[in-house]
Amino acid sequence: MKVIKSLIDEHKLTEEVELVADLCLENCIQAPNVVVDGVTYGGITPDKAESFFFEHILRR
């Protein structure tokens, strides 16, 4: 979460991207989860967060 938050800030996307913490998003077995445009992505660990950000958040 910290990695994604800092990337959102760094790319000045705070007005376009809402970051909200939730424990499991009904997909606890694959947590940590991230939802982008209604799609839930599981297993977004801190080491995967930066590549996830560039692939799924920045590109949209």
PyMOL commands that set and color helices and strands:
alter all, ss='L'
color gray80, all
select helices_A, chain A and resi 2-10+28-30+46-58
alter helices_A, ss='H'
color red, helices_A
select strands_A, chain A and resi 34-36+39-41
alter strands_A, ss='S'
color yellow, strands_A
deselect
rebuild
show_as cartoon
